[in-house]
Structures are given as structure tokens and as C-alpha cells.
Amino acid sequence: MYSLARTLAVPVRLTNTSPDVTGPSDADTAIFVIYDIFGFFPQTIQGADILAYSDKEHGYQVLIPDFFEGNPADIAWYPPDNEEKGAKLGKWFETAAPPKHLPKIQPVLKDAESNNSNIKSWGILGYCWGGKMVSLIAGKQTAFKAAVQCHPAMVDPEDATKVQIPMCVLPSKDEPAEDMKKYEDNLTVKKHVETFSDQVHGWMAARADLKDKHSKDEYERGYKVALTFFHDNL
């Protein structure tokens, strides 16, 4: 269905949040991607290309803003299994509370639409930290028509009661199963929740092990599920 070989073209910089852009420049549908705490990892960028180019008849323009402005977390801190790593990750998170970053979204949408006036419909996808951002965004009056969370972090079932747009959630084995079940039960919108029960937290983004065949297959399958959801709801 798609290839993992292509890498992101030279990024287009739109605003001070510095989104990388891939996909057809004249696409009429766009996907806003919110990365995990590790920022522009190769596996995440490849995922953007998969989203952008998998549908040969109808490509998406995909944007990944740089919410952390060049200062992502160090993947060596995760998992925070000792005091030093925990301290470093905790210190970094002092500036990473999702509500602090929500105001950055609207300017990126505005600039994207000014650069491509063809855009008529938006989807949104978030990984881990970005999944929490998506959950909060979907609970507000929003320009987005459909949302996908991949191995979401900071899952709060109460967020689901406020979600107003179709929602797809793809947990790994590491998300709290009880919280995920409550979140799913609280969704009152069109939904698709599918647990990838042998994959680790982060398997569709920075922690994807694409050298392992099964992990690579599940990475591809996760994107296929996400794309099908967007095809059906955008």
C-alpha cells in the first residue's frame, strides 16, 4: 500500500512554530500531526509521508509543527527508570504541559490555509504527548473534522465526555487498560478503538523499531487503520 523508503522533502517553514510539511502542495485535505515528546524523529517523519502519499488518488498535505522549538526531550531519558533520568524528564516537562501549547495551533492552521487556499478539511493525529493534545482539542469547538490518537499519554476518561468529532484511538500494551476502557466507553461520537497488544508505547513514532519485521508490520498496520479512519471521516 505504501513505502517506508521515502524521507521528508525539504521542509516548508510557515510560522515560528516551524511546521514541516509533506504531501501534495495543492491538496484539499490536510492532516495536522502533533509529535511525541521526542520531536522530529525519523520514524515520525516517515509516518507523515505515509499519511501524505498512501492514497494515490487523493493525497493529504501533512504538517508537523515544532511545538518545542528545537528543544524536545532526549529519548535517552525514557523510560525514566532511574533517578537521574526521572529528574531530567520531569524538569523538561515543566514547560510541556499540553494546555500551554494549545494556543499555537490556530496560527499554524491560518498560515497553512493562506499558503494553500485549496484546503477545505482538516484531520488531526497525535502521538503520546500529542495524543493528549488531540484529546483536549477534540473537546472544543474546532476546525478539525476527525481525530486519531496513537499510544496516547496522560489518558483521562473525563476528556472523552467532551469529544465532539469522530475519534480513533490506537493504544499499545503500555497504556493503562482500565483508563483506556473508560475513555472508550465515555466517547459519544463515532469511534474506533483498537489496542496493539504486543507493541510498546511509542510504536508508531519515535520508539518504532523498524528493524524488527513484526514491529514494522504493526507500524504499517497502525497507519493503515489511521488512514482508513481519515478516509471515512474527512
Buried (B, 14 or more C-beta within 10 A) or exposed (E): EBEBEBEBEEBBEBBEBBBBBBBBEEBBBBBBBBBBBBBBBEBBBBBBBBBBBBBEEEBBBBBBBBBBEEEBBEBEBBEEEEEEBEEBBEEBEEEBEBEEBBEBBEBBBEBBBEBBEEBEBBBBBBBBBBBBBBBBBBBEEBBBBBBBBBBBBBBBBEBBEEBBBBBBBBBBBBBEEEBBBBBBEBBEBEBBBEBBEEBBBBBBBBBBBBEEEEBBEBBBBBBBBBBEBBBEBB
